[in-house]
Amino acid sequence: MTAHVVSVLASGVFHASILFLVAAGLQVVFGVQKIFNLACGSFYALGAYAGVSAVGWYASAGGPPALFVVPLALAGLAVGAVGVVVERGLLRFVYDRDETFQLLLTFAVVLMMEDAIRMIWGTSPRSTSGLYLTYGQLQLLGATVPVYNLIVIAASLVIALAIGWLLTRTAFGRIMRAAADNREMAEALGVDMRRVYAKVFTLGTALGTLGGALVIPATAAMSEMGIELIVEAFAVVVIGGLGSMRGAFVGALAVGVLRSIAISVYPELEMLLIYLIVIVVLVLRPRGLFGGAAA
């Protein structure tokens, strides 16, 4: 019984770690730019496919299997640069438009990204599952946990701390918070909001693509994999509160663990349980657990 509980929790925390990266990118963008980026799931899928390609090239070049996570992560971060293209080419024209128009535009990006992925990588699933157990497995209270999962969990914790440091201890972080509080005042003080928005959206995109790259040893890359992720990311921000990084962390942990429990007990309830939690939070705390809290 203990082993089963540990296994379920470990699986849930692993999924939560990936989900946190995507949700953190979503929160960063919304907090500063006030845009709910529906394309976060597509960036996640892009990172997954980029990770598959990077690992394939790395293996064909004879790189040591134990270091495959390095090109995997670098590929995920590198394709985050597409955020600059999307922000400069599309989003900068709609910052002063109605929120509905912004949502429709980011949904259009979802459709374009899916088609681009199919055009580049095809429609067949891609996988690097052969490398999933490269680092072996660890016995925890009778449960067998892949070491790779623990590496990803640790990496997400480090990234969470790094984001907190960025927001509170750096000049750019202070500019981000100032822009989030009052864009007009920040501009009046000489802040170049065009550059800030480009950097923020690129950061949010890179977090999403990194999440996609890191999950790929544990699952297959599919062009539509971002759609489910959008739903889960929405649940995270509703539970945690829009614009709150602490909310992203707690919300991702809640969604990841609840999802894992549902799968182990009754798989058909996987998303239903999450939807029920979202409804309860919306009724009791419409702004989320940390809504209105400082990032």
Backbone hydrogen bonds in HBPLUS format (Angstrom, degrees):
<---DONOR---> <-ACCEPTOR-->    atom                        ^
c    i                          cat <-CA-CA->   ^        H-A-AA   ^      H-
h    n   atom  resd res      DA  || num        DHA   H-A  angle D-A-AA Bond
n    s   type  num  typ     dist DA aas  dist angle  dist       angle   num
A0005-VAL N   A0001-MET O   3.02 MM   4  6.33 161.0  2.06 152.4 157.1     1
A0006-VAL N   A0002-THR O   2.94 MM   4  6.18 165.3  1.96 156.2 159.8     2
A0007-SER N   A0003-ALA O   2.93 MM   4  6.08 158.7  1.98 146.1 152.3     3
A0008-VAL N   A0004-HIS O   2.93 MM   4  6.15 161.2  1.96 152.2 156.7     4
A0009-LEU N   A0005-VAL O   2.92 MM   4  6.12 165.4  1.94 152.7 156.9     5
A0010-ALA N   A0006-VAL O   2.83 MM   4  5.94 160.2  1.87 150.4 156.3     6
A0011-SER N   A0007-SER O   3.01 MM   4  6.16 159.1  2.06 145.4 150.9     7
A0012-GLY N   A0008-VAL O   2.91 MM   4  6.12 154.6  1.98 145.4 153.1     8
A0013-VAL N   A0009-LEU O   2.85 MM   4  6.07 157.3  1.90 152.6 157.9     9
A0014-PHE N   A0010-ALA O   3.01 MM   4  6.16 151.9  2.09 142.9 150.6    10
A0015-HIS N   A0011-SER O   3.07 MM   4  6.35 164.6  2.10 149.2 152.5    11
A0016-ALA N   A0012-GLY O   2.87 MM   4  6.05 151.2  1.96 141.6 150.9    12
A0017-SER N   A0013-VAL O   2.87 MM   4  6.06 142.1  2.01 141.5 150.6    13
A0017-SER N   A0014-PHE O   3.14 MM   3  5.12 122.8  2.48  93.1 107.3    14
A0018-ILE N   A0014-PHE O   3.26 MM   4  6.67 154.4  2.33 148.7 153.8    15
A0019-LEU N   A0015-HIS O   2.90 MM   4  6.11 165.7  1.92 152.4 157.2    16
A0020-PHE N   A0016-ALA O   2.75 MM   4  5.85 146.7  1.86 143.8 152.5    17
A0021-LEU N   A0017-SER O   3.41 MM   4  6.66 153.3  2.48 138.9 143.6    18
A0022-VAL N   A0018-ILE O   3.40 MM   4  6.83 160.0  2.44 150.7 154.7    19
A0023-ALA N   A0019-LEU O   2.86 MM   4  6.05 169.7  1.87 156.6 160.1    20
A0024-ALA N   A0020-PHE O   2.68 MM   4  5.71 152.5  1.75 150.6 158.0    21
A0025-GLY N   A0021-LEU O   3.18 MM   4  6.38 154.8  2.24 139.9 145.6    22
A0026-LEU N   A0022-VAL O   3.02 MM   4  6.35 151.2  2.10 144.6 153.2    23
A0027-GLN N   A0023-ALA O   2.80 MM   4  6.06 154.5  1.86 149.4 156.2    24
A0028-VAL N   A0024-ALA O   2.90 MM   4  6.09 159.1  1.94 150.7 155.8    25
A0029-VAL N   A0025-GLY O   3.20 MM   4  6.33 167.1  2.22 146.0 148.9    26
A0030-PHE N   A0026-LEU O   2.99 MM   4  6.19 165.0  2.02 148.2 153.0    27
A0031-GLY N   A0027-GLN O   2.75 MM   4  5.73 162.2  1.78 149.3 155.3    28
A0032-VAL N   A0028-VAL O   3.25 MM   4  6.37 157.4  2.30 146.4 150.2    29
A0033-GLN N   A0029-VAL O   2.77 MM   4  5.50 149.3  1.86 148.1 157.5    30
A0034-LYS N   A0030-PHE O   2.85 MM   4  4.26 137.5  2.03 115.6 122.4    31
A0040-CYS N   A0037-ASN O   3.22 MM   3  5.88 163.8  2.25 120.7 121.7    32
A0042-SER N   A0039-ALA O   3.00 MM   3  5.18 121.6  2.36 101.7 116.5    33
A0043-PHE N   A0039-ALA O   3.04 MM   4  6.39 153.4  2.11 156.7 164.6    34
A0044-TYR N   A0040-CYS O   3.04 MM   4  6.26 147.7  2.15 140.4 149.3    35
A0045-ALA N   A0041-GLY O   3.03 MM   4  6.37 152.9  2.11 143.0 149.3    36
A0046-LEU N   A0042-SER O   2.88 MM   4  6.15 154.1  1.95 144.7 152.2    37
A0047-GLY N   A0043-PHE O   2.92 MM   4  6.17 155.8  1.97 147.4 153.1    38
A0048-ALA N   A0044-TYR O   3.07 MM   4  6.37 148.1  2.17 143.1 151.9    39
A0049-TYR N   A0045-ALA O   3.06 MM   4  6.40 164.0  2.09 156.3 158.3    40
A0050-ALA N   A0046-LEU O   2.93 MM   4  6.11 159.8  1.97 150.5 156.9    41
A0051-GLY N   A0047-GLY O   2.88 MM   4  5.99 149.9  1.97 141.7 149.9    42
A0052-VAL N   A0048-ALA O   3.01 MM   4  6.35 154.0  2.08 148.2 154.8    43
A0053-SER N   A0049-TYR O   3.04 MM   4  6.32 165.2  2.07 152.2 155.2    44
A0054-ALA N   A0050-ALA O   2.90 MM   4  6.09 161.1  1.94 149.5 155.1    45
A0055-VAL N   A0051-GLY O   2.96 MM   4  6.10 164.5  1.98 152.1 155.8    46
A0056-GLY N   A0052-VAL O   2.97 MM   4  6.15 154.0  2.04 145.9 153.7    47
A0057-TRP N   A0053-SER O   2.93 MM   4  6.21 161.6  1.97 153.7 157.7    48
A0058-TYR N   A0054-ALA O   2.88 MM   4  6.03 155.3  1.94 145.4 153.3    49
A0059-ALA N   A0055-VAL O   2.87 MM   4  6.03 158.3  1.91 148.8 153.8    50
A0060-SER N   A0056-GLY O   3.00 MM   4  6.19 160.9  2.04 147.8 153.1    51
A0061-ALA N   A0057-TRP O   3.00 MM   4  6.15 133.2  2.23 139.2 151.0    52
A0063-GLY N   A0058-TYR O   3.07 MM   5  5.53 163.8  2.10 160.9 156.7    53
A0062-GLY N   A0059-ALA O   2.99 MM   3  5.17 158.3  2.04 106.3 112.6    54
A0067-LEU N   A0064-PRO O   3.04 MM   3  5.81 163.3  2.07 124.8 129.7    55
A0068-PHE N   A0065-PRO O   3.11 MM   3  5.31 166.1  2.13 118.7 118.0    56
A0070-VAL N   A0067-LEU O   3.00 MM   3  5.73 157.0  2.05 121.5 127.6    57
A0072-LEU N   A0068-PHE O   3.20 MM   4  6.29 153.3  2.28 146.8 154.7    58
A0073-ALA N   A0069-VAL O   2.96 MM   4  6.03 164.0  1.99 142.4 145.3    59
A0074-LEU N   A0070-VAL O   2.96 MM   4  6.14 167.2  1.98 156.6 160.8    60
A0075-ALA N   A0071-PRO O   2.90 MM   4  5.85 155.7  1.96 140.8 146.8    61
A0076-GLY N   A0072-LEU O   3.15 MM   4  6.40 157.9  2.20 143.7 149.6    62
A0077-LEU N   A0073-ALA O   2.97 MM   4  6.27 158.1  2.02 152.8 158.2    63
A0078-ALA N   A0074-LEU O   2.83 MM   4  5.95 156.7  1.88 147.2 154.5    64
A0079-VAL N   A0075-ALA O   3.14 MM   4  6.32 168.0  2.15 156.1 156.3    65
A0080-GLY N   A0077-LEU O   3.05 MM   3  5.20 144.1  2.18 100.7 111.8    66
A0081-ALA N   A0078-ALA O   3.06 MM   3  5.94 169.4  2.07 121.5 124.7    67
A0082-VAL N   A0079-VAL O   3.06 MM   3  5.84 171.1  2.06 119.6 122.4    68
A0083-GLY N   A0080-GLY O   2.94 MM   3  5.76 164.5  1.96 121.2 126.2    69
A0084-VAL N   A0081-ALA O   3.06 MM   3  5.67 143.4  2.20 114.5 121.6    70
A0086-VAL N   A0082-VAL O   3.00 MM   4  6.36 163.5  2.03 157.4 161.3    71
A0087-GLU N   A0083-GLY O   2.88 MM   4  5.96 165.0  1.90 149.2 154.0    72
A0088-ARG N   A0084-VAL O   2.88 MM   4  5.88 169.8  1.89 150.9 154.4    73
A0089-GLY N   A0085-VAL O   2.78 MM   4  5.51 148.4  1.88 138.2 148.6    74
A0090-LEU N   A0086-VAL O   2.90 MM   4  5.48 144.5  2.02 135.9 142.7    75
A0091-LEU N   A0086-VAL O   3.16 MM   5  6.53 158.3  2.21 146.8 152.0    76
A0092-ARG N   A0087-GLU O   2.97 MM   5  5.84 147.0  2.08 164.1 162.2    77
A0093-PHE N   A0090-LEU O   3.16 MM   3  6.00 162.5  2.19 122.6 127.8    78
A0094-VAL N   A0091-LEU O   2.93 MM   3  5.48 168.6  1.95 122.4 126.2    79
A0097-ARG N   A0094-VAL O   3.03 MM   3  4.93 164.4  2.06 106.9 110.6    80
A0101-PHE N   A0098-ASP O   3.03 MM   3  5.40 122.9  2.37 106.3 119.7    81
A0102-GLN N   A0098-ASP O   3.21 MM   4  6.64 152.1  2.29 147.5 155.7    82
A0103-LEU N   A0099-GLU O   2.93 MM   4  6.25 157.2  1.98 153.2 158.8    83
A0104-LEU N   A0100-THR O   2.99 MM   4  6.23 160.9  2.02 149.3 154.4    84
A0105-LEU N   A0101-PHE O   2.97 MM   4  6.19 150.9  2.06 144.9 152.9    85
A0106-THR N   A0102-GLN O   3.01 MM   4  6.31 162.4  2.04 151.9 155.8    86
A0107-PHE N   A0103-LEU O   2.89 MM   4  6.11 146.7  2.00 145.9 156.0    87
A0108-ALA N   A0104-LEU O   2.91 MM   4  6.16 144.4  2.04 139.9 149.7    88
A0109-VAL N   A0105-LEU O   3.03 MM   4  6.42 143.1  2.17 141.8 152.0    89
A0110-VAL N   A0106-THR O   3.08 MM   4  6.45 143.2  2.22 136.5 145.8    90
A0110-VAL N   A0107-PHE O   3.04 MM   3  4.90 117.4  2.45  90.1 105.7    91
A0111-LEU N   A0107-PHE O   3.16 MM   4  6.59 155.9  2.22 149.8 153.8    92
A0112-MET N   A0108-ALA O   2.98 MM   4  6.26 160.6  2.02 149.7 155.3    93
A0113-MET N   A0109-VAL O   2.81 MM   4  5.93 159.9  1.85 152.2 157.6    94
A0114-GLU N   A0110-VAL O   3.00 MM   4  6.21 159.7  2.04 151.1 156.3    95
A0115-ASP N   A0111-LEU O   3.13 MM   4  6.34 162.6  2.16 147.0 151.3    96
A0116-ALA N   A0112-MET O   2.90 MM   4  6.11 154.0  1.97 145.9 153.8    97
A0117-ILE N   A0113-MET O   2.87 MM   4  6.08 156.5  1.92 150.6 156.4    98
A0118-ARG N   A0114-GLU O   3.02 MM   4  6.28 161.8  2.05 149.2 153.8    99
A0119-MET N   A0115-ASP O   2.93 MM   4  6.09 151.2  2.01 144.8 153.1   100
A0120-ILE N   A0116-ALA O   2.99 MM   4  6.18 151.8  2.07 147.4 154.0   101
A0121-TRP N   A0117-ILE O   2.81 MM   4  5.77 168.9  1.82 157.5 160.8   102
A0122-GLY N   A0118-ARG O   2.82 MM   4  4.39 132.9  2.04 115.6 124.5   103
A0126-ARG N   A0221-ALA O   3.01 MM  95  4.98 155.7  2.07 136.4 143.9   104
A0221-ALA N   A0126-ARG O   2.60 MM  95  4.98 164.4  1.62 161.9 162.3   105
A0131-LEU N   A0128-THR O   2.94 MM   3  5.89 168.4  1.95 130.7 134.1   106
A0132-TYR N   A0129-SER O   3.03 MM   3  5.05 160.8  2.07 106.9 113.2   107
A0134-THR N   A0131-LEU O   3.07 MM   3  5.09 164.0  2.09 113.3 113.9   108
A0136-GLY N   A0133-LEU O   2.92 MM   3  4.96 158.7  1.96 106.9 113.2   109
A0147-VAL N   A0136-GLY O   3.04 MM  11  5.83 173.5  2.04 140.0 142.1   110
A0138-LEU N   A0145-VAL O   2.79 MM   7  5.19 166.1  1.81 142.7 147.1   111
A0145-VAL N   A0138-LEU O   2.84 MM   7  5.19 171.0  1.85 154.4 157.3   112
A0140-LEU N   A0143-ALA O   2.77 MM   3  5.06 162.8  1.79 151.3 155.6   113
A0143-ALA N   A0140-LEU O   2.88 MM   3  5.06 164.7  1.91 117.0 119.1   114
A0149-ASN N   A0146-PRO O   3.10 MM   3  5.51 128.7  2.37 105.9 117.3   115
A0150-LEU N   A0147-VAL O   2.99 MM   3  5.13 115.8  2.41  98.8 114.4   116
A0151-ILE N   A0147-VAL O   2.97 MM   4  6.35 148.8  2.07 151.2 160.8   117
A0152-VAL N   A0148-TYR O   3.01 MM   4  6.33 158.7  2.06 153.9 158.5   118
A0153-ILE N   A0149-ASN O   2.95 MM   4  6.22 158.4  2.00 148.6 155.0   119
A0154-ALA N   A0150-LEU O   2.92 MM   4  6.10 162.6  1.95 146.7 151.2   120
A0155-ALA N   A0151-ILE O   2.86 MM   4  6.08 156.1  1.92 146.5 153.8   121
A0156-SER N   A0152-VAL O   2.91 MM   4  6.13 156.3  1.97 150.2 155.8   122
A0157-LEU N   A0153-ILE O   3.07 MM   4  6.36 153.2  2.15 146.6 153.8   123
A0158-VAL N   A0154-ALA O   2.99 MM   4  6.29 157.8  2.04 150.2 156.0   124
A0159-ILE N   A0155-ALA O   2.90 MM   4  6.16 157.1  1.96 148.2 154.8   125
A0160-ALA N   A0156-SER O   2.85 MM   4  6.06 152.9  1.92 145.2 152.7   126
A0161-LEU N   A0157-LEU O   3.03 MM   4  6.32 157.8  2.08 148.0 153.1   127
A0162-ALA N   A0158-VAL O   2.85 MM   4  6.11 151.5  1.93 145.2 154.3   128
A0163-ILE N   A0159-ILE O   2.83 MM   4  6.08 153.1  1.90 150.8 157.2   129
A0164-GLY N   A0160-ALA O   3.06 MM   4  6.32 159.6  2.10 145.0 150.5   130
A0165-TRP N   A0161-LEU O   2.89 MM   4  6.17 154.3  1.95 147.2 154.5   131
A0166-LEU N   A0162-ALA O   2.83 MM   4  6.06 157.9  1.88 147.1 153.4   132
A0167-LEU N   A0163-ILE O   2.93 MM   4  6.16 160.4  1.97 153.6 157.8   133
A0168-THR N   A0164-GLY O   3.08 MM   4  6.15 147.1  2.19 144.0 152.2   134
A0169-ARG N   A0165-TRP O   2.74 MM   4  5.22 152.0  1.82 148.5 153.0   135
A0174-ARG N   A0170-THR O   3.07 MM   4  6.42 152.0  2.15 146.6 153.7   136
A0175-ILE N   A0171-ALA O   2.98 MM   4  6.29 150.6  2.06 145.3 153.9   137
A0176-MET N   A0172-PHE O   2.84 MM   4  6.13 153.9  1.90 148.3 155.6   138
A0177-ARG N   A0173-GLY O   3.00 MM   4  6.28 160.6  2.03 148.4 152.6   139
A0178-ALA N   A0174-ARG O   2.90 MM   4  6.08 152.5  1.97 143.3 151.4   140
A0179-ALA N   A0175-ILE O   2.84 MM   4  6.03 160.4  1.88 151.9 157.1   141
A0180-ALA N   A0176-MET O   2.90 MM   4  6.12 148.9  2.00 144.9 154.0   142
A0181-ASP N   A0177-ARG O   3.01 MM   4  6.20 148.2  2.12 141.5 149.1   143
A0182-ASN N   A0178-ALA O   2.91 MM   4  6.09 170.5  1.91 157.1 159.5   144
A0186-ALA N   A0182-ASN O   3.08 MM   4  6.30 159.7  2.12 150.5 156.4   145
A0187-GLU N   A0183-ARG O   2.95 MM   4  6.24 158.6  2.00 153.3 159.0   146
A0188-ALA N   A0184-GLU O   2.93 MM   4  6.16 152.3  2.01 144.7 152.9   147
A0189-LEU N   A0185-MET O   3.03 MM   4  6.29 134.1  2.24 141.5 153.2   148
A0189-LEU N   A0186-ALA O   3.17 MM   3  5.14 131.6  2.41  93.6 106.5   149
A0191-VAL N   A0186-ALA O   3.05 MM   5  5.53 159.9  2.09 150.3 145.8   150
A0190-GLY N   A0187-GLU O   2.98 MM   3  5.18 160.0  2.02 108.9 113.1   151
A0196-VAL N   A0192-ASP O   3.13 MM   4  6.44 161.6  2.16 149.9 155.7   152
A0197-TYR N   A0193-MET O   2.85 MM   4  5.89 169.8  1.86 150.2 152.6   153
A0198-ALA N   A0194-ARG O   3.07 MM   4  6.22 158.0  2.12 142.9 149.2   154
A0199-LYS N   A0195-ARG O   2.95 MM   4  6.13 161.9  1.98 150.9 155.4   155
A0200-VAL N   A0196-VAL O   2.85 MM   4  6.02 163.3  1.88 154.8 160.0   156
A0201-PHE N   A0197-TYR O   2.93 MM   4  5.99 168.6  1.94 149.9 153.3   157
A0202-THR N   A0198-ALA O   3.07 MM   4  6.12 152.1  2.15 139.2 147.2   158
A0203-LEU N   A0199-LYS O   2.89 MM   4  6.11 153.7  1.96 146.2 153.5   159
A0204-GLY N   A0200-VAL O   2.91 MM   4  6.21 164.2  1.93 154.0 157.7   160
A0205-THR N   A0201-PHE O   2.88 MM   4  6.04 156.0  1.94 144.8 151.7   161
A0206-ALA N   A0202-THR O   2.85 MM   4  6.00 159.9  1.89 148.7 154.2   162
A0207-LEU N   A0203-LEU O   3.05 MM   4  6.31 151.9  2.14 149.8 156.6   163
A0208-GLY N   A0204-GLY O   3.26 MM   4  6.52 154.8  2.33 141.5 147.7   164
A0209-THR N   A0205-THR O   2.89 MM   4  6.21 163.5  1.92 158.5 162.9   165
A0210-LEU N   A0206-ALA O   2.90 MM   4  5.91 152.0  1.97 141.9 149.8   166
A0211-GLY N   A0207-LEU O   3.07 MM   4  6.26 153.2  2.15 140.0 146.9   167
A0212-GLY N   A0208-GLY O   3.11 MM   4  6.44 154.2  2.17 146.4 152.9   168
A0213-ALA N   A0209-THR O   2.99 MM   4  6.25 154.1  2.05 145.9 152.6   169
A0214-LEU N   A0210-LEU O   2.96 MM   4  6.17 162.8  1.99 155.2 159.1   170
A0215-VAL N   A0211-GLY O   3.18 MM   4  6.30 141.7  2.33 143.8 152.5   171
A0216-ILE N   A0213-ALA O   3.33 MM   3  5.53 147.3  2.45 102.4 111.2   172
A0218-ALA N   A0215-VAL O   2.94 MM   3  5.64 144.1  2.07 121.3 131.4   173
A0219-THR N   A0216-ILE O   3.37 MM   3  5.17 150.9  2.46  97.9 105.8   174
A0225-MET N   A0222-MET O   3.01 MM   3  5.25 167.8  2.03 116.2 119.2   175
A0227-ILE N   A0224-GLU O   3.14 MM   3  5.79 156.4  2.20 119.2 124.8   176
A0230-ILE N   A0226-GLY O   2.96 MM   4  6.21 142.7  2.10 145.5 154.2   177
A0230-ILE N   A0227-ILE O   3.15 MM   3  5.24 124.6  2.47  96.1 109.4   178
A0231-VAL N   A0227-ILE O   3.39 MM   4  6.80 154.0  2.46 146.0 151.4   179
A0232-GLU N   A0228-GLU O   3.05 MM   4  6.43 161.2  2.09 153.1 157.9   180
A0233-ALA N   A0229-LEU O   2.78 MM   4  5.95 159.1  1.82 151.7 158.0   181
A0234-PHE N   A0230-ILE O   2.89 MM   4  6.07 151.4  1.97 145.0 152.7   182
A0235-ALA N   A0231-VAL O   3.03 MM   4  6.36 153.1  2.10 144.7 151.8   183
A0236-VAL N   A0232-GLU O   2.94 MM   4  6.26 151.4  2.03 146.6 154.6   184
A0237-VAL N   A0233-ALA O   3.03 MM   4  6.36 163.5  2.06 153.9 156.1   185
A0238-VAL N   A0234-PHE O   2.99 MM   4  6.16 150.4  2.08 148.0 156.6   186
A0239-ILE N   A0235-ALA O   2.96 MM   4  6.10 163.6  1.99 149.5 153.9   187
A0240-GLY N   A0236-VAL O   2.79 MM   4  5.92 170.6  1.80 156.2 159.5   188
A0241-GLY N   A0237-VAL O   2.71 MM   4  5.11 145.2  1.83 125.8 136.8   189
A0289-LEU N   A0239-ILE O   2.78 MM  50  6.04 176.9  1.79 151.1 150.5   190
A0290-PHE N   A0240-GLY O   2.76 MM  50  5.46 149.6  1.85 129.8 140.2   191
A0244-SER N   A0241-GLY O   3.29 MM   3  5.77 164.9  2.31 133.8 133.8   192
A0248-ALA N   A0244-SER O   3.01 MM   4  6.33 142.4  2.16 136.6 146.3   193
A0249-PHE N   A0245-MET O   3.08 MM   4  6.41 154.2  2.15 145.9 151.7   194
A0250-VAL N   A0246-ARG O   2.96 MM   4  6.23 174.6  1.96 159.0 159.2   195
A0251-GLY N   A0247-GLY O   2.74 MM   4  5.63 159.1  1.78 145.6 153.0   196
A0252-ALA N   A0248-ALA O   2.93 MM   4  5.82 156.5  1.99 137.5 144.2   197
A0253-LEU N   A0249-PHE O   3.08 MM   4  6.25 157.7  2.13 144.3 150.5   198
A0254-ALA N   A0250-VAL O   2.93 MM   4  6.16 158.4  1.98 149.8 155.8   199
A0255-VAL N   A0251-GLY O   2.91 MM   4  6.10 170.3  1.92 154.1 156.5   200
A0256-GLY N   A0252-ALA O   2.84 MM   4  5.85 165.0  1.86 149.2 154.3   201
A0257-VAL N   A0253-LEU O   3.04 MM   4  6.04 167.8  2.05 146.5 150.1   202
A0258-LEU N   A0254-ALA O   2.96 MM   4  5.96 164.7  1.99 149.0 154.1   203
A0259-ARG N   A0255-VAL O   2.92 MM   4  5.88 155.5  1.98 144.6 151.7   204
A0260-SER N   A0256-GLY O   3.10 MM   4  6.28 155.8  2.16 141.0 147.3   205
A0261-ILE N   A0257-VAL O   2.91 MM   4  6.18 158.3  1.96 153.3 159.3   206
A0262-ALA N   A0258-LEU O   2.93 MM   4  6.09 164.1  1.95 149.3 153.7   207
A0263-ILE N   A0259-ARG O   2.98 MM   4  6.19 158.7  2.03 149.0 154.6   208
A0264-SER N   A0260-SER O   3.09 MM   4  6.28 152.5  2.17 143.7 150.6   209
A0265-VAL N   A0261-ILE O   3.00 MM   4  6.19 143.5  2.13 148.8 158.8   210
A0266-TYR N   A0262-ALA O   2.75 MM   4  5.51 151.9  1.83 148.5 156.9   211
A0269-LEU N   A0266-TYR O   2.82 MM   3  5.74 166.6  1.84 136.2 140.5   212
A0270-GLU N   A0267-PRO O   3.04 MM   3  5.31 164.3  2.07 117.3 119.1   213
A0273-LEU N   A0269-LEU O   3.01 MM   4  5.83 171.7  2.02 154.4 153.8   214
A0275-TYR N   A0271-MET O   2.90 MM   4  6.19 158.8  1.94 154.9 160.9   215
A0276-LEU N   A0272-LEU O   2.94 MM   4  6.21 154.5  2.01 150.8 157.5   216
A0277-ILE N   A0273-LEU O   3.10 MM   4  6.39 155.8  2.16 145.9 151.7   217
A0278-VAL N   A0274-ILE O   2.95 MM   4  6.25 156.6  2.01 149.3 156.1   218
A0279-ILE N   A0275-TYR O   2.92 MM   4  6.22 157.4  1.97 150.2 155.9   219
A0280-VAL N   A0276-LEU O   2.98 MM   4  6.25 161.7  2.02 150.2 154.8   220
A0281-VAL N   A0277-ILE O   2.95 MM   4  6.19 163.2  1.98 152.8 157.0   221
A0282-LEU N   A0278-VAL O   2.90 MM   4  6.11 160.3  1.94 151.3 157.0   222
A0283-VAL N   A0279-ILE O   2.98 MM   4  6.21 147.5  2.09 147.2 155.7   223
A0284-LEU N   A0280-VAL O   2.92 MM   4  6.12 168.5  1.94 155.9 158.8   224
A0285-ARG N   A0281-VAL O   2.63 MM   4  5.23 153.9  1.70 143.4 153.1   225
A0288-GLY N   A0285-ARG O   2.78 MM   3  5.28 165.2  1.80 127.7 130.4   226
A0291-GLY N   A0288-GLY O   3.45 MM   3  4.89 169.7  2.46  94.3  97.1   227
A0293-ALA N   A0290-PHE O   2.90 MM   3  5.35 161.2  1.94 135.5 137.8   228
